[in-house]
Amino acid sequence: MKPARAVTRRLLPTSPFGPAPSDPPAEVFAEQDQVTHDRYGLGRVISVPDDATLDIDFGGRRMRIMVPCAKLAKL
């Protein structure tokens, strides 16, 4: 007996079962941007050493945070 082939089905444009929506683009941060963090509160971006980390000053406490971070939002 032959094994069944995996075939991708063609979706009709009017089908409610279309492909999943793509993820929204990641937020881009620049120096001097104001941000808020769920745990640390209001802060300001000091530097952006690379695309994956941010140095943020939260009023006397400096933190390095990896992005994207669900708890971090740009104001």
mmCIF file of the N, C-alpha and C atoms, coordinates in Angstrom:
data_MODEL
# 
_entry.id   MODEL 
# 
loop_
_atom_site.group_PDB 
_atom_site.id 
_atom_site.type_symbol 
_atom_site.label_atom_id 
_atom_site.label_alt_id 
_atom_site.label_comp_id 
_atom_site.label_asym_id 
_atom_site.label_entity_id 
_atom_site.label_seq_id 
_atom_site.pdbx_PDB_ins_code 
_atom_site.Cartn_x 
_atom_site.Cartn_y 
_atom_site.Cartn_z 
_atom_site.occupancy 
_atom_site.B_iso_or_equiv 
_atom_site.pdbx_formal_charge 
_atom_site.auth_seq_id 
_atom_site.auth_comp_id 
_atom_site.auth_asym_id 
_atom_site.auth_atom_id 
_atom_site.pdbx_PDB_model_num 
ATOM 1   N N  . MET A 1 1  ? 0.847   -1.174 0.000  1.00 0.00 ? 1  MET A N  1 
ATOM 2   C CA . MET A 1 1  ? 0.000   0.000  0.000  1.00 0.00 ? 1  MET A CA 1 
ATOM 3   C C  . MET A 1 1  ? 0.895   1.241  0.000  1.00 0.00 ? 1  MET A C  1 
ATOM 4   N N  . LYS A 1 2  ? 0.550   2.236  -0.789 1.00 0.00 ? 2  LYS A N  1 
ATOM 5   C CA . LYS A 1 2  ? 1.324   3.459  -0.883 1.00 0.00 ? 2  LYS A CA 1 
ATOM 6   C C  . LYS A 1 2  ? 0.986   4.384  0.281  1.00 0.00 ? 2  LYS A C  1 
ATOM 7   N N  . PRO A 1 3  ? 2.005   5.075  0.832  1.00 0.00 ? 3  PRO A N  1 
ATOM 8   C CA . PRO A 1 3  ? 1.705   6.068  1.866  1.00 0.00 ? 3  PRO A CA 1 
ATOM 9   C C  . PRO A 1 3  ? 1.071   7.309  1.232  1.00 0.00 ? 3  PRO A C  1 
ATOM 10  N N  . ALA A 1 4  ? 0.237   7.967  1.974  1.00 0.00 ? 4  ALA A N  1 
ATOM 11  C CA . ALA A 1 4  ? -0.446  9.161  1.478  1.00 0.00 ? 4  ALA A CA 1 
ATOM 12  C C  . ALA A 1 4  ? 0.549   10.311 1.335  1.00 0.00 ? 4  ALA A C  1 
ATOM 13  N N  . ARG A 1 5  ? 0.407   11.090 0.252  1.00 0.00 ? 5  ARG A N  1 
ATOM 14  C CA . ARG A 1 5  ? 1.256   12.256 0.039  1.00 0.00 ? 5  ARG A CA 1 
ATOM 15  C C  . ARG A 1 5  ? 0.699   13.444 0.819  1.00 0.00 ? 5  ARG A C  1 
ATOM 16  N N  . ALA A 1 6  ? 1.609   14.237 1.323  1.00 0.00 ? 6  ALA A N  1 
ATOM 17  C CA . ALA A 1 6  ? 1.192   15.475 1.976  1.00 0.00 ? 6  ALA A CA 1 
ATOM 18  C C  . ALA A 1 6  ? 1.013   16.525 0.898  1.00 0.00 ? 6  ALA A C  1 
ATOM 19  N N  . VAL A 1 7  ? -0.192  17.012 0.754  1.00 0.00 ? 7  VAL A N  1 
ATOM 20  C CA . VAL A 1 7  ? -0.505  17.993 -0.267 1.00 0.00 ? 7  VAL A CA 1 
ATOM 21  C C  . VAL A 1 7  ? -1.048  19.235 0.427  1.00 0.00 ? 7  VAL A C  1 
ATOM 22  N N  . THR A 1 8  ? -0.501  20.390 0.051  1.00 0.00 ? 8  THR A N  1 
ATOM 23  C CA . THR A 1 8  ? -1.046  21.624 0.606  1.00 0.00 ? 8  THR A CA 1 
ATOM 24  C C  . THR A 1 8  ? -2.282  22.002 -0.189 1.00 0.00 ? 8  THR A C  1 
ATOM 25  N N  . ARG A 1 9  ? -3.284  22.401 0.503  1.00 0.00 ? 9  ARG A N  1 
ATOM 26  C CA . ARG A 1 9  ? -4.539  22.754 -0.156 1.00 0.00 ? 9  ARG A CA 1 
ATOM 27  C C  . ARG A 1 9  ? -4.530  24.219 -0.569 1.00 0.00 ? 9  ARG A C  1 
ATOM 28  N N  . ARG A 1 10 ? -5.144  24.461 -1.687 1.00 0.00 ? 10 ARG A N  1 
ATOM 29  C CA . ARG A 1 10 ? -5.282  25.819 -2.178 1.00 0.00 ? 10 ARG A CA 1 
ATOM 30  C C  . ARG A 1 10 ? -6.463  26.460 -1.459 1.00 0.00 ? 10 ARG A C  1 
ATOM 31  N N  . LEU A 1 11 ? -6.222  27.667 -0.903 1.00 0.00 ? 11 LEU A N  1 
ATOM 32  C CA . LEU A 1 11 ? -7.284  28.371 -0.192 1.00 0.00 ? 11 LEU A CA 1 
ATOM 33  C C  . LEU A 1 11 ? -7.953  29.357 -1.132 1.00 0.00 ? 11 LEU A C  1 
ATOM 34  N N  . LEU A 1 12 ? -9.258  29.378 -1.107 1.00 0.00 ? 12 LEU A N  1 
ATOM 35  C CA . LEU A 1 12 ? -10.008 30.320 -1.925 1.00 0.00 ? 12 LEU A CA 1 
ATOM 36  C C  . LEU A 1 12 ? -9.940  31.715 -1.302 1.00 0.00 ? 12 LEU A C  1 
ATOM 37  N N  . PRO A 1 13 ? -9.935  32.766 -2.113 1.00 0.00 ? 13 PRO A N  1 
ATOM 38  C CA . PRO A 1 13 ? -9.827  34.119 -1.560 1.00 0.00 ? 13 PRO A CA 1 
ATOM 39  C C  . PRO A 1 13 ? -10.978 34.494 -0.633 1.00 0.00 ? 13 PRO A C  1 
ATOM 40  N N  . THR A 1 14 ? -12.125 33.904 -0.793 1.00 0.00 ? 14 THR A N  1 
ATOM 41  C CA . THR A 1 14 ? -13.273 34.240 0.044  1.00 0.00 ? 14 THR A CA 1 
ATOM 42  C C  . THR A 1 14 ? -13.419 33.319 1.249  1.00 0.00 ? 14 THR A C  1 
ATOM 43  N N  . SER A 1 15 ? -12.491 32.399 1.423  1.00 0.00 ? 15 SER A N  1 
ATOM 44  C CA . SER A 1 15 ? -12.576 31.444 2.517  1.00 0.00 ? 15 SER A CA 1 
ATOM 45  C C  . SER A 1 15 ? -12.310 32.118 3.858  1.00 0.00 ? 15 SER A C  1 
ATOM 46  N N  . PRO A 1 16 ? -13.119 31.810 4.893  1.00 0.00 ? 16 PRO A N  1 
ATOM 47  C CA . PRO A 1 16 ? -12.851 32.372 6.218  1.00 0.00 ? 16 PRO A CA 1 
ATOM 48  C C  . PRO A 1 16 ? -11.664 31.685 6.901  1.00 0.00 ? 16 PRO A C  1 
ATOM 49  N N  . PHE A 1 17 ? -11.165 30.623 6.317  1.00 0.00 ? 17 PHE A N  1 
ATOM 50  C CA . PHE A 1 17 ? -10.059 29.872 6.895  1.00 0.00 ? 17 PHE A CA 1 
ATOM 51  C C  . PHE A 1 17 ? -8.758  30.175 6.162  1.00 0.00 ? 17 PHE A C  1 
ATOM 52  N N  . GLY A 1 18 ? -8.499  31.430 5.906  1.00 0.00 ? 18 GLY A N  1 
ATOM 53  C CA . GLY A 1 18 ? -7.307  31.853 5.181  1.00 0.00 ? 18 GLY A CA 1 
ATOM 54  C C  . GLY A 1 18 ? -6.052  31.658 6.022  1.00 0.00 ? 18 GLY A C  1 
ATOM 55  N N  . PRO A 1 19 ? -4.911  31.981 5.450  1.00 0.00 ? 19 PRO A N  1 
ATOM 56  C CA . PRO A 1 19 ? -3.659  31.849 6.198  1.00 0.00 ? 19 PRO A CA 1 
ATOM 57  C C  . PRO A 1 19 ? -3.646  32.801 7.389  1.00 0.00 ? 19 PRO A C  1 
ATOM 58  N N  . ALA A 1 20 ? -2.890  32.437 8.390  1.00 0.00 ? 20 ALA A N  1 
ATOM 59  C CA . ALA A 1 20 ? -2.810  33.249 9.599  1.00 0.00 ? 20 ALA A CA 1 
ATOM 60  C C  . ALA A 1 20 ? -2.171  34.594 9.266  1.00 0.00 ? 20 ALA A C  1 
ATOM 61  N N  . PRO A 1 21 ? -2.621  35.671 9.911  1.00 0.00 ? 21 PRO A N  1 
ATOM 62  C CA . PRO A 1 21 ? -2.027  36.985 9.640  1.00 0.00 ? 21 PRO A CA 1 
ATOM 63  C C  . PRO A 1 21 ? -0.578  37.017 10.106 1.00 0.00 ? 21 PRO A C  1 
ATOM 64  N N  . SER A 1 22 ? 0.234   37.780 9.409  1.00 0.00 ? 22 SER A N  1 
ATOM 65  C CA . SER A 1 22 ? 1.646   37.865 9.778  1.00 0.00 ? 22 SER A CA 1 
ATOM 66  C C  . SER A 1 22 ? 1.796   38.695 11.049 1.00 0.00 ? 22 SER A C  1 
ATOM 67  N N  . ASP A 1 23 ? 2.903   38.492 11.746 1.00 0.00 ? 23 ASP A N  1 
ATOM 68  C CA . ASP A 1 23 ? 3.171   39.231 12.974 1.00 0.00 ? 23 ASP A CA 1 
ATOM 69  C C  . ASP A 1 23 ? 3.391   40.707 12.652 1.00 0.00 ? 23 ASP A C  1 
ATOM 70  N N  . PRO A 1 24 ? 2.973   41.594 13.554 1.00 0.00 ? 24 PRO A N  1 
ATOM 71  C CA . PRO A 1 24 ? 3.228   43.013 13.307 1.00 0.00 ? 24 PRO A CA 1 
ATOM 72  C C  . PRO A 1 24 ? 4.733   43.282 13.380 1.00 0.00 ? 24 PRO A C  1 
ATOM 73  N N  . PRO A 1 25 ? 5.220   44.304 12.708 1.00 0.00 ? 25 PRO A N  1 
ATOM 74  C CA . PRO A 1 25 ? 6.654   44.579 12.744 1.00 0.00 ? 25 PRO A CA 1 
ATOM 75  C C  . PRO A 1 25 ? 7.106   44.940 14.156 1.00 0.00 ? 25 PRO A C  1 
ATOM 76  N N  . ALA A 1 26 ? 8.322   44.571 14.475 1.00 0.00 ? 26 ALA A N  1 
ATOM 77  C CA . ALA A 1 26 ? 8.859   44.861 15.801 1.00 0.00 ? 26 ALA A CA 1 
ATOM 78  C C  . ALA A 1 26 ? 9.048   46.365 15.962 1.00 0.00 ? 26 ALA A C  1 
ATOM 79  N N  . GLU A 1 27 ? 8.835   46.839 17.189 1.00 0.00 ? 27 GLU A N  1 
ATOM 80  C CA . GLU A 1 27 ? 8.977   48.261 17.455 1.00 0.00 ? 27 GLU A CA 1 
ATOM 81  C C  . GLU A 1 27 ? 10.448  48.659 17.375 1.00 0.00 ? 27 GLU A C  1 
ATOM 82  N N  . VAL A 1 28 ? 10.728  49.794 16.767 1.00 0.00 ? 28 VAL A N  1 
ATOM 83  C CA . VAL A 1 28 ? 12.097  50.285 16.634 1.00 0.00 ? 28 VAL A CA 1 
ATOM 84  C C  . VAL A 1 28 ? 12.300  51.397 17.651 1.00 0.00 ? 28 VAL A C  1 
ATOM 85  N N  . PHE A 1 29 ? 13.342  51.275 18.455 1.00 0.00 ? 29 PHE A N  1 
ATOM 86  C CA . PHE A 1 29 ? 13.637  52.256 19.491 1.00 0.00 ? 29 PHE A CA 1 
ATOM 87  C C  . PHE A 1 29 ? 14.863  53.063 19.098 1.00 0.00 ? 29 PHE A C  1 
ATOM 88  N N  . ALA A 1 30 ? 14.870  54.334 19.481 1.00 0.00 ? 30 ALA A N  1 
ATOM 89  C CA . ALA A 1 30 ? 16.010  55.214 19.242 1.00 0.00 ? 30 ALA A CA 1 
ATOM 90  C C  . ALA A 1 30 ? 16.406  55.857 20.569 1.00 0.00 ? 30 ALA A C  1 
ATOM 91  N N  . GLU A 1 31 ? 17.583  56.464 20.597 1.00 0.00 ? 31 GLU A N  1 
ATOM 92  C CA . GLU A 1 31 ? 18.025  57.149 21.812 1.00 0.00 ? 31 GLU A CA 1 
ATOM 93  C C  . GLU A 1 31 ? 17.057  58.279 22.143 1.00 0.00 ? 31 GLU A C  1 
ATOM 94  N N  . GLN A 1 32 ? 16.871  58.515 23.433 1.00 0.00 ? 32 GLN A N  1 
ATOM 95  C CA . GLN A 1 32 ? 15.996  59.547 23.982 1.00 0.00 ? 32 GLN A CA 1 
ATOM 96  C C  . GLN A 1 32 ? 14.511  59.242 23.828 1.00 0.00 ? 32 GLN A C  1 
ATOM 97  N N  . ASP A 1 33 ? 14.136  58.032 23.407 1.00 0.00 ? 33 ASP A N  1 
ATOM 98  C CA . ASP A 1 33 ? 12.725  57.651 23.377 1.00 0.00 ? 33 ASP A CA 1 
ATOM 99  C C  . ASP A 1 33 ? 12.242  57.397 24.799 1.00 0.00 ? 33 ASP A C  1 
ATOM 100 N N  . GLN A 1 34 ? 11.036  57.848 25.109 1.00 0.00 ? 34 GLN A N  1 
ATOM 101 C CA . GLN A 1 34 ? 10.442  57.531 26.398 1.00 0.00 ? 34 GLN A CA 1 
ATOM 102 C C  . GLN A 1 34 ? 9.737   56.196 26.284 1.00 0.00 ? 34 GLN A C  1 
ATOM 103 N N  . VAL A 1 35 ? 9.942   55.350 27.294 1.00 0.00 ? 35 VAL A N  1 
ATOM 104 C CA . VAL A 1 35 ? 9.343   54.020 27.317 1.00 0.00 ? 35 VAL A CA 1 
ATOM 105 C C  . VAL A 1 35 ? 8.730   53.771 28.683 1.00 0.00 ? 35 VAL A C  1 
ATOM 106 N N  . THR A 1 36 ? 7.854   52.793 28.736 1.00 0.00 ? 36 THR A N  1 
ATOM 107 C CA . THR A 1 36 ? 7.309   52.355 30.014 1.00 0.00 ? 36 THR A CA 1 
ATOM 108 C C  . THR A 1 36 ? 7.448   50.841 30.092 1.00 0.00 ? 36 THR A C  1 
ATOM 109 N N  . HIS A 1 37 ? 7.754   50.367 31.293 1.00 0.00 ? 37 HIS A N  1 
ATOM 110 C CA . HIS A 1 37 ? 7.942   48.941 31.541 1.00 0.00 ? 37 HIS A CA 1 
ATOM 111 C C  . HIS A 1 37 ? 6.992   48.554 32.655 1.00 0.00 ? 37 HIS A C  1 
ATOM 112 N N  . ASP A 1 38 ? 6.385   47.382 32.551 1.00 0.00 ? 38 ASP A N  1 
ATOM 113 C CA . ASP A 1 38 ? 5.401   46.946 33.543 1.00 0.00 ? 38 ASP A CA 1 
ATOM 114 C C  . ASP A 1 38 ? 5.997   46.846 34.944 1.00 0.00 ? 38 ASP A C  1 
ATOM 115 N N  . ARG A 1 39 ? 7.265   46.513 35.051 1.00 0.00 ? 39 ARG A N  1 
ATOM 116 C CA . ARG A 1 39 ? 7.875   46.321 36.356 1.00 0.00 ? 39 ARG A CA 1 
ATOM 117 C C  . ARG A 1 39 ? 8.651   47.547 36.827 1.00 0.00 ? 39 ARG A C  1 
ATOM 118 N N  . TYR A 1 40 ? 9.404   48.208 35.917 1.00 0.00 ? 40 TYR A N  1 
ATOM 119 C CA . TYR A 1 40 ? 10.305  49.283 36.305 1.00 0.00 ? 40 TYR A CA 1 
ATOM 120 C C  . TYR A 1 40 ? 9.709   50.676 36.127 1.00 0.00 ? 40 TYR A C  1 
ATOM 121 N N  . GLY A 1 41 ? 8.616   50.810 35.409 1.00 0.00 ? 41 GLY A N  1 
ATOM 122 C CA . GLY A 1 41 ? 7.948   52.097 35.255 1.00 0.00 ? 41 GLY A CA 1 
ATOM 123 C C  . GLY A 1 41 ? 8.446   52.897 34.065 1.00 0.00 ? 41 GLY A C  1 
ATOM 124 N N  . LEU A 1 42 ? 8.413   54.221 34.213 1.00 0.00 ? 42 LEU A N  1 
ATOM 125 C CA . LEU A 1 42 ? 8.758   55.137 33.144 1.00 0.00 ? 42 LEU A CA 1 
ATOM 126 C C  . LEU A 1 42 ? 10.267  55.265 33.020 1.00 0.00 ? 42 LEU A C  1 
ATOM 127 N N  . GLY A 1 43 ? 10.760  55.279 31.778 1.00 0.00 ? 43 GLY A N  1 
ATOM 128 C CA . GLY A 1 43 ? 12.194  55.394 31.555 1.00 0.00 ? 43 GLY A CA 1 
ATOM 129 C C  . GLY A 1 43 ? 12.503  56.047 30.232 1.00 0.00 ? 43 GLY A C  1 
ATOM 130 N N  . ARG A 1 44 ? 13.804  56.262 29.993 1.00 0.00 ? 44 ARG A N  1 
ATOM 131 C CA . ARG A 1 44 ? 14.266  56.875 28.755 1.00 0.00 ? 44 ARG A CA 1 
ATOM 132 C C  . ARG A 1 44 ? 15.411  56.036 28.204 1.00 0.00 ? 44 ARG A C  1 
ATOM 133 N N  . VAL A 1 45 ? 15.384  55.784 26.899 1.00 0.00 ? 45 VAL A N  1 
ATOM 134 C CA . VAL A 1 45 ? 16.424  54.980 26.250 1.00 0.00 ? 45 VAL A CA 1 
ATOM 135 C C  . VAL A 1 45 ? 17.711  55.791 26.234 1.00 0.00 ? 45 VAL A C  1 
ATOM 136 N N  . ILE A 1 46 ? 18.776  55.208 26.800 1.00 0.00 ? 46 ILE A N  1 
ATOM 137 C CA . ILE A 1 46 ? 20.083  55.864 26.830 1.00 0.00 ? 46 ILE A CA 1 
ATOM 138 C C  . ILE A 1 46 ? 20.859  55.539 25.568 1.00 0.00 ? 46 ILE A C  1 
ATOM 139 N N  . SER A 1 47 ? 20.915  54.254 25.231 1.00 0.00 ? 47 SER A N  1 
ATOM 140 C CA . SER A 1 47 ? 21.643  53.848 24.033 1.00 0.00 ? 47 SER A CA 1 
ATOM 141 C C  . SER A 1 47 ? 21.049  52.561 23.479 1.00 0.00 ? 47 SER A C  1 
ATOM 142 N N  . VAL A 1 48 ? 21.361  52.335 22.210 1.00 0.00 ? 48 VAL A N  1 
ATOM 143 C CA . VAL A 1 48 ? 20.920  51.128 21.515 1.00 0.00 ? 48 VAL A CA 1 
ATOM 144 C C  . VAL A 1 48 ? 22.187  50.448 20.993 1.00 0.00 ? 48 VAL A C  1 
ATOM 145 N N  . PRO A 1 49 ? 22.837  49.589 21.834 1.00 0.00 ? 49 PRO A N  1 
ATOM 146 C CA . PRO A 1 49 ? 24.107  48.985 21.416 1.00 0.00 ? 49 PRO A CA 1 
ATOM 147 C C  . PRO A 1 49 ? 23.984  48.096 20.179 1.00 0.00 ? 49 PRO A C  1 
ATOM 148 N N  . ASP A 1 50 ? 22.901  47.379 20.048 1.00 0.00 ? 50 ASP A N  1 
ATOM 149 C CA . ASP A 1 50 ? 22.653  46.569 18.846 1.00 0.00 ? 50 ASP A CA 1 
ATOM 150 C C  . ASP A 1 50 ? 21.139  46.430 18.692 1.00 0.00 ? 50 ASP A C  1 
ATOM 151 N N  . ASP A 1 51 ? 20.716  45.679 17.711 1.00 0.00 ? 51 ASP A N  1 
ATOM 152 C CA . ASP A 1 51 ? 19.276  45.559 17.449 1.00 0.00 ? 51 ASP A CA 1 
ATOM 153 C C  . ASP A 1 51 ? 18.538  44.734 18.492 1.00 0.00 ? 51 ASP A C  1 
ATOM 154 N N  . ALA A 1 52 ? 19.257  44.004 19.334 1.00 0.00 ? 52 ALA A N  1 
ATOM 155 C CA . ALA A 1 52 ? 18.604  43.086 20.261 1.00 0.00 ? 52 ALA A CA 1 
ATOM 156 C C  . ALA A 1 52 ? 18.539  43.603 21.693 1.00 0.00 ? 52 ALA A C  1 
ATOM 157 N N  . THR A 1 53 ? 19.243  44.697 22.024 1.00 0.00 ? 53 THR A N  1 
ATOM 158 C CA . THR A 1 53 ? 19.242  45.186 23.406 1.00 0.00 ? 53 THR A CA 1 
ATOM 159 C C  . THR A 1 53 ? 19.061  46.695 23.454 1.00 0.00 ? 53 THR A C  1 
ATOM 160 N N  . LEU A 1 54 ? 18.581  47.156 24.607 1.00 0.00 ? 54 LEU A N  1 
ATOM 161 C CA . LEU A 1 54 ? 18.422  48.586 24.872 1.00 0.00 ? 54 LEU A CA 1 
ATOM 162 C C  . LEU A 1 54 ? 18.976  48.873 26.256 1.00 0.00 ? 54 LEU A C  1 
ATOM 163 N N  . ASP A 1 55 ? 19.673  50.001 26.411 1.00 0.00 ? 55 ASP A N  1 
ATOM 164 C CA . ASP A 1 55 ? 20.071  50.490 27.724 1.00 0.00 ? 55 ASP A CA 1 
ATOM 165 C C  . ASP A 1 55 ? 19.087  51.579 28.097 1.00 0.00 ? 55 ASP A C  1 
ATOM 166 N N  . ILE A 1 56 ? 18.391  51.387 29.236 1.00 0.00 ? 56 ILE A N  1 
ATOM 167 C CA . ILE A 1 56 ? 17.314  52.297 29.628 1.00 0.00 ? 56 ILE A CA 1 
ATOM 168 C C  . ILE A 1 56 ? 17.561  52.806 31.036 1.00 0.00 ? 56 ILE A C  1 
ATOM 169 N N  . ASP A 1 57 ? 17.348  54.116 31.244 1.00 0.00 ? 57 ASP A N  1 
ATOM 170 C CA . ASP A 1 57 ? 17.463  54.739 32.557 1.00 0.00 ? 57 ASP A CA 1 
ATOM 171 C C  . ASP A 1 57 ? 16.058  54.886 33.128 1.00 0.00 ? 57 ASP A C  1 
ATOM 172 N N  . PHE A 1 58 ? 15.799  54.189 34.228 1.00 0.00 ? 58 PHE A N  1 
ATOM 173 C CA . PHE A 1 58 ? 14.503  54.244 34.906 1.00 0.00 ? 58 PHE A CA 1 
ATOM 174 C C  . PHE A 1 58 ? 14.629  55.094 36.168 1.00 0.00 ? 58 PHE A C  1 
ATOM 175 N N  . GLY A 1 59 ? 15.059  56.339 36.039 1.00 0.00 ? 59 GLY A N  1 
ATOM 176 C CA . GLY A 1 59 ? 15.146  57.245 37.188 1.00 0.00 ? 59 GLY A CA 1 
ATOM 177 C C  . GLY A 1 59 ? 16.157  56.789 38.219 1.00 0.00 ? 59 GLY A C  1 
ATOM 178 N N  . GLY A 1 60 ? 17.393  56.626 37.835 1.00 0.00 ? 60 GLY A N  1 
ATOM 179 C CA . GLY A 1 60 ? 18.442  56.215 38.760 1.00 0.00 ? 60 GLY A CA 1 
ATOM 180 C C  . GLY A 1 60 ? 18.807  54.749 38.652 1.00 0.00 ? 60 GLY A C  1 
ATOM 181 N N  . ARG A 1 61 ? 17.984  53.951 38.071 1.00 0.00 ? 61 ARG A N  1 
ATOM 182 C CA . ARG A 1 61 ? 18.278  52.535 37.861 1.00 0.00 ? 61 ARG A CA 1 
ATOM 183 C C  . ARG A 1 61 ? 18.449  52.316 36.364 1.00 0.00 ? 61 ARG A C  1 
ATOM 184 N N  . ARG A 1 62 ? 19.627  51.849 35.975 1.00 0.00 ? 62 ARG A N  1 
ATOM 185 C CA . ARG A 1 62 ? 19.877  51.579 34.554 1.00 0.00 ? 62 ARG A CA 1 
ATOM 186 C C  . ARG A 1 62 ? 19.777  50.087 34.303 1.00 0.00 ? 62 ARG A C  1 
ATOM 187 N N  . MET A 1 63 ? 19.025  49.759 33.264 1.00 0.00 ? 63 MET A N  1 
ATOM 188 C CA . MET A 1 63 ? 18.795  48.353 32.938 1.00 0.00 ? 63 MET A CA 1 
ATOM 189 C C  . MET A 1 63 ? 19.123  48.125 31.470 1.00 0.00 ? 63 MET A C  1 
ATOM 190 N N  . ARG A 1 64 ? 19.588  46.920 31.159 1.00 0.00 ? 64 ARG A N  1 
ATOM 191 C CA . ARG A 1 64 ? 19.758  46.487 29.775 1.00 0.00 ? 64 ARG A CA 1 
ATOM 192 C C  . ARG A 1 64 ? 18.652  45.472 29.510 1.00 0.00 ? 64 ARG A C  1 
ATOM 193 N N  . ILE A 1 65 ? 17.815  45.775 28.543 1.00 0.00 ? 65 ILE A N  1 
ATOM 194 C CA . ILE A 1 65 ? 16.644  44.950 28.260 1.00 0.00 ? 65 ILE A CA 1 
ATOM 195 C C  . ILE A 1 65 ? 16.732  44.425 26.841 1.00 0.00 ? 65 ILE A C  1 
ATOM 196 N N  . MET A 1 66 ? 16.434  43.132 26.701 1.00 0.00 ? 66 MET A N  1 
ATOM 197 C CA . MET A 1 66 ? 16.405  42.495 25.386 1.00 0.00 ? 66 MET A CA 1 
ATOM 198 C C  . MET A 1 66 ? 15.078  42.832 24.700 1.00 0.00 ? 66 MET A C  1 
ATOM 199 N N  . VAL A 1 67 ? 15.136  43.101 23.417 1.00 0.00 ? 67 VAL A N  1 
ATOM 200 C CA . VAL A 1 67 ? 13.918  43.361 22.657 1.00 0.00 ? 67 VAL A CA 1 
ATOM 201 C C  . VAL A 1 67 ? 13.723  42.268 21.644 1.00 0.00 ? 67 VAL A C  1 
ATOM 202 N N  . PRO A 1 68 ? 12.535  41.898 21.261 1.00 0.00 ? 68 PRO A N  1 
ATOM 203 C CA . PRO A 1 68 ? 11.273  42.463 21.713 1.00 0.00 ? 68 PRO A CA 1 
ATOM 204 C C  . PRO A 1 68 ? 10.919  41.990 23.108 1.00 0.00 ? 68 PRO A C  1 
ATOM 205 N N  . CYS A 1 69 ? 10.325  42.864 23.868 1.00 0.00 ? 69 CYS A N  1 
ATOM 206 C CA . CYS A 1 69 ? 9.919   42.583 25.246 1.00 0.00 ? 69 CYS A CA 1 
ATOM 207 C C  . CYS A 1 69 ? 8.443   42.944 25.380 1.00 0.00 ? 69 CYS A C  1 
ATOM 208 N N  . ALA A 1 70 ? 7.634   41.994 25.804 1.00 0.00 ? 70 ALA A N  1 
ATOM 209 C CA . ALA A 1 70 ? 6.198   42.217 25.900 1.00 0.00 ? 70 ALA A CA 1 
ATOM 210 C C  . ALA A 1 70 ? 5.862   43.251 26.970 1.00 0.00 ? 70 ALA A C  1 
ATOM 211 N N  . LYS A 1 71 ? 6.722   43.415 27.968 1.00 0.00 ? 71 LYS A N  1 
ATOM 212 C CA . LYS A 1 71 ? 6.435   44.336 29.050 1.00 0.00 ? 71 LYS A CA 1 
ATOM 213 C C  . LYS A 1 71 ? 6.887   45.762 28.762 1.00 0.00 ? 71 LYS A C  1 
ATOM 214 N N  . LEU A 1 72 ? 7.575   45.977 27.634 1.00 0.00 ? 72 LEU A N  1 
ATOM 215 C CA . LEU A 1 72 ? 8.126   47.286 27.296 1.00 0.00 ? 72 LEU A CA 1 
ATOM 216 C C  . LEU A 1 72 ? 7.304   47.920 26.176 1.00 0.00 ? 72 LEU A C  1 
ATOM 217 N N  . ALA A 1 73 ? 6.936   49.197 26.362 1.00 0.00 ? 73 ALA A N  1 
ATOM 218 C CA . ALA A 1 73 ? 6.160   49.907 25.337 1.00 0.00 ? 73 ALA A CA 1 
ATOM 219 C C  . ALA A 1 73 ? 6.741   51.295 25.140 1.00 0.00 ? 73 ALA A C  1 
ATOM 220 N N  . LYS A 1 74 ? 6.739   51.741 23.911 1.00 0.00 ? 74 LYS A N  1 
ATOM 221 C CA . LYS A 1 74 ? 7.218   53.071 23.564 1.00 0.00 ? 74 LYS A CA 1 
ATOM 222 C C  . LYS A 1 74 ? 6.078   54.056 23.768 1.00 0.00 ? 74 LYS A C  1 
ATOM 223 N N  . LEU A 1 75 ? 6.384   55.220 24.330 1.00 0.00 ? 75 LEU A N  1 
ATOM 224 C CA . LEU A 1 75 ? 5.362   56.254 24.538 1.00 0.00 ? 75 LEU A CA 1 
ATOM 225 C C  . LEU A 1 75 ? 5.440   57.301 23.460 1.00 0.00 ? 75 LEU A C  1 
# 
